[in-house]
Amino acid sequence: MKNIIRALRAERGWSQQDLADKLDVSRQSVNAIETGRYDPSLPLAFAIARLFGRSLEELFDDGPSVAEAAE
C-alpha cells in the first residue's frame, strides 16, 4: 500500500528509529511500512495517523477508488 509516512517523518527530522520508538515498533517495521512491503494493523495505522495529525486516507492509498476504476 502506498503511503506518505517517509515524507512526513523526514519533514520532522525523525529517523526511522525515532518513529519506531514513538510507535513502539521495530525500525524494521517502520522501513517495511514506508516501502509498502507491510501494511500496518488497524490499531497501528490509527496510531500513525494520530502521531502525524492526519487521517488514514491522507496517509495511505490502496489504489483507485471504485468510482475512479469505473471511469
C-alpha positions as a printed Julia matrix, in Angstrom:
71×3 Matrix{Float64}:
   0.0    0.0     0.0
   1.36   3.41   -0.92
   1.81   5.91    1.88
   3.41   9.24    2.77
   4.95   8.13    6.06
   8.55   8.61    4.89
   7.88  12.18    3.74
   6.11  13.12    6.97
   8.86  11.57    9.04
  11.53  13.44    7.06
   9.66  16.75    7.47
  10.01  16.32   11.21
  13.65  15.3    11.04
  12.95  11.92   12.6
  14.94   8.81   11.82
  13.17   5.51   11.28
  14.29   4.57   14.78
  12.77   7.77   16.22
   9.43   6.94   14.62
   9.69   3.3    15.7
  10.28   4.39   19.3
   7.26   6.71   19.21
   5.07   3.89   17.86
   6.6    1.13   20.0
   7.53  -0.97   16.95
  10.84  -2.01   15.42
  12.8    0.13   12.98
  12.41  -2.73   10.51
   8.63  -2.43   10.79
   8.8    1.28   10.01
  11.01   0.55    7.0
   8.63  -2.15    5.75
   5.6    0.15    6.11
   7.36   3.03    4.35
   8.39   0.84    1.42
   4.93  -0.74    1.12
   6.15  -4.25    1.94
   4.0   -4.38    5.09
   0.53  -2.97    5.74
   0.17  -1.93    9.37
  -2.57  -3.32   11.57
  -5.55  -1.03   12.03
  -4.51  -0.03   15.59
  -1.0    0.8    14.34
  -2.38   2.73   11.35
  -4.53   4.8    13.71
  -1.52   5.41   15.97
   0.47   6.65   12.97
  -2.4    8.91   11.91
  -2.72  10.38   15.41
   1.03  10.93   15.66
   1.12  12.9    12.4
  -2.28  14.58   12.91
  -3.62  13.18    9.64
  -6.5   10.94    8.6
  -5.91   7.39    7.4
  -7.0    8.44    3.94
  -4.32  11.13    3.86
  -1.61   8.67    4.92
  -2.44   5.54    2.95
  -3.53   4.93   -0.63
  -4.63   1.44   -1.61
  -5.28   2.29   -5.25
  -8.06   3.86   -7.27
 -11.47   4.26   -5.71
 -14.42   2.33   -7.11
 -15.63   5.48   -8.91
 -12.19   6.11  -10.44
 -11.87   2.47  -11.53
 -15.22   2.69  -13.34
 -14.1    5.64  -15.49
